[in-house]
Amino acid sequence: MTDPVDPKDNTEDTPDGSGDQSMHGPGSSRRRWAWDWRAWWQHPSDVRSVGEDPDYRFTLANERTFLAWIRTSLALLAGGIAVVQIVPSFSVPGARHILGIPLVLMAIVVAITSYRHWADSERALRMRRPLPLSALPRILGAGIALIGFASFVFILIAGRSNPK
């Protein structure tokens, strides 16, 4: 996660914007953490308060991308629940949970991270800067590959224990 705060500018690093560093000095991890947490969940109107309005088509495309990530998150959530509740048991005890829980965790990560990516992209559009790269494709690719490999192993184990 990139920090859009200029490390040399300490005038508005406090939650109240006063710049008073008496409680937590410059570079304080507690102060920095508080700023990061607020920035993570900033209101969309906060994002729109910087720069100038981009062509509305870019903003709408950014929102469509956000909604695509949310749909992906919902699909992962549904898949994780389905694996745990509907898929027949494997011959390996706990295999359904080993496959389903990571899907649900990835759904949570994608849902949270997609909002931050939307806000960062909107800010970049408004400031006429290059769009930020997203970690979401890497997270999803690695996670689904690991779950696919685990599924493959469970299927092979089931085939060896139940030869027909």
C-alpha positions as CSV (number, residue, x, y, z in Angstrom):
1,M,0.0,0.0,0.0
2,T,1.5,3.3,-1.0
3,D,1.2,6.2,1.4
4,P,0.1,9.4,-0.4
5,V,1.4,11.6,2.5
6,D,4.5,13.5,1.9
7,P,6.9,12.5,4.7
8,K,8.3,16.0,4.9
9,D,4.9,17.6,5.4
10,N,3.8,17.1,9.0
11,T,1.2,19.9,9.1
12,E,-1.9,17.7,8.7
13,D,-0.7,14.3,10.1
14,T,-2.9,14.4,13.2
15,P,-6.5,13.1,13.2
16,D,-7.8,16.6,13.9
17,G,-5.7,18.2,11.2
18,S,-4.0,20.6,13.6
19,G,-0.5,19.3,13.0
20,D,0.1,19.1,16.8
21,Q,2.7,16.3,17.2
22,S,3.1,16.6,20.9
23,M,1.4,13.3,21.8
24,H,2.9,11.3,19.0
25,G,6.0,12.9,17.4
26,P,6.8,12.9,13.7
27,G,7.2,9.4,12.3
28,S,5.3,7.9,15.2
29,S,4.0,4.5,14.1
30,R,0.8,5.1,16.1
31,R,0.1,8.4,14.3
32,R,0.9,6.8,10.9
33,W,-1.3,3.8,11.6
34,A,-4.2,6.0,12.5
35,W,-3.8,8.0,9.3
36,D,-3.6,4.8,7.2
37,W,-6.7,3.4,8.8
38,R,-8.7,6.6,8.1
39,A,-7.3,6.7,4.5
40,W,-8.3,3.1,3.9
41,W,-12.0,3.8,4.6
42,Q,-12.3,7.3,3.3
43,H,-15.6,8.5,2.1
44,P,-16.0,8.8,-1.7
45,S,-16.5,12.5,-1.4
46,D,-13.0,12.8,0.2
47,V,-11.6,11.2,-3.0
48,R,-13.5,13.6,-5.2
49,S,-12.1,16.6,-3.2
50,V,-8.7,16.4,-4.9
51,G,-7.7,17.4,-8.4
52,E,-10.2,18.0,-11.1
53,D,-13.1,16.0,-12.6
54,P,-11.9,13.5,-15.2
55,D,-13.9,12.5,-18.2
56,Y,-17.0,10.8,-16.7
57,R,-16.4,7.7,-18.8
58,F,-13.2,7.0,-16.9
59,T,-14.9,7.4,-13.5
60,L,-17.7,5.0,-14.7
61,A,-15.1,2.5,-16.0
62,N,-13.4,2.6,-12.6
63,E,-16.7,1.9,-10.9
64,R,-17.4,-1.0,-13.2
65,T,-14.0,-2.4,-12.4
66,F,-14.8,-2.1,-8.7
67,L,-18.1,-3.9,-9.2
68,A,-16.4,-6.7,-11.1
69,W,-14.1,-7.2,-8.1
70,I,-17.1,-7.3,-5.8
71,R,-18.7,-9.9,-8.1
72,T,-15.5,-11.9,-7.9
73,S,-15.6,-11.7,-4.1
74,L,-19.2,-12.8,-4.0
75,A,-18.4,-15.8,-6.3
76,L,-15.5,-16.8,-4.0
77,L,-17.7,-16.5,-1.0
78,A,-20.4,-18.6,-2.6
79,G,-17.8,-21.2,-3.7
80,G,-16.3,-21.4,-0.3
81,I,-19.7,-21.9,1.4
82,A,-20.7,-24.5,-1.3
83,V,-17.5,-26.5,-0.9
84,V,-18.0,-26.7,2.9
85,Q,-21.8,-27.3,2.9
86,I,-22.6,-29.1,-0.4
87,V,-19.7,-30.9,-1.8
88,P,-19.5,-34.6,-0.7
89,S,-16.8,-35.5,1.8
90,F,-13.4,-36.4,0.6
91,S,-11.5,-39.4,2.0
92,V,-9.2,-36.9,3.7
93,P,-10.8,-35.6,7.0
94,G,-11.3,-31.8,6.9
95,A,-10.6,-31.5,3.2
96,R,-13.7,-29.5,2.5
97,H,-12.7,-27.0,5.1
98,I,-9.2,-26.9,3.8
99,L,-10.6,-25.9,0.4
100,G,-13.5,-23.7,1.5
101,I,-12.0,-21.5,4.2
102,P,-9.3,-20.1,1.9
103,L,-12.0,-19.2,-0.6
104,V,-14.0,-17.3,2.0
105,L,-10.8,-15.6,3.2
106,M,-9.9,-14.6,-0.4
107,A,-13.4,-13.2,-0.8
108,I,-12.9,-11.0,2.3
109,V,-9.5,-9.8,1.1
110,V,-10.8,-9.0,-2.4
111,A,-13.9,-7.1,-1.1
112,I,-11.8,-4.9,1.2
113,T,-8.9,-4.4,-1.2
114,S,-11.2,-3.6,-4.1
115,Y,-12.5,-0.5,-2.4
116,R,-9.0,0.8,-1.7
117,H,-8.0,0.2,-5.3
118,W,-11.1,2.1,-6.5
119,A,-10.3,5.0,-4.3
120,D,-6.6,5.0,-5.4
121,S,-7.6,4.8,-9.1
122,E,-10.1,7.6,-8.7
123,R,-7.6,9.8,-7.0
124,A,-5.0,9.1,-9.8
125,L,-7.6,9.9,-12.5
126,R,-8.4,13.2,-10.8
127,M,-4.7,14.1,-10.3
128,R,-3.9,13.1,-13.9
129,R,-1.4,10.5,-12.6
130,P,-0.7,6.9,-13.8
131,L,-3.2,4.4,-12.5
132,P,-1.9,2.3,-9.5
133,L,-1.2,-1.4,-10.0
134,S,-3.4,-3.8,-8.1
135,A,-2.3,-6.7,-6.1
136,L,-5.7,-8.4,-6.6
137,P,-4.7,-10.4,-9.7
138,R,-1.6,-11.8,-8.0
139,I,-3.6,-12.6,-4.8
140,L,-6.4,-14.4,-6.8
141,G,-4.0,-16.2,-9.1
142,A,-1.8,-17.6,-6.3
143,G,-4.8,-18.4,-4.1
144,I,-6.8,-20.2,-6.7
145,A,-3.7,-22.1,-7.9
146,L,-3.0,-23.3,-4.4
147,I,-6.7,-24.3,-3.9
148,G,-6.7,-26.1,-7.3
149,F,-3.5,-28.0,-6.4
150,A,-5.0,-29.0,-3.0
151,S,-8.1,-30.2,-4.8
152,F,-6.0,-32.2,-7.2
153,V,-4.2,-33.9,-4.3
154,F,-7.5,-34.7,-2.5
155,I,-8.9,-36.2,-5.7
156,L,-5.8,-38.3,-6.2
157,I,-5.9,-39.5,-2.6
158,A,-9.6,-40.4,-3.0
159,G,-8.9,-42.3,-6.2
160,R,-6.2,-44.4,-4.5
161,S,-8.2,-45.2,-1.5
162,N,-11.4,-46.2,-3.5
163,P,-10.2,-48.1,-6.6
164,K,-13.0,-49.4,-8.7
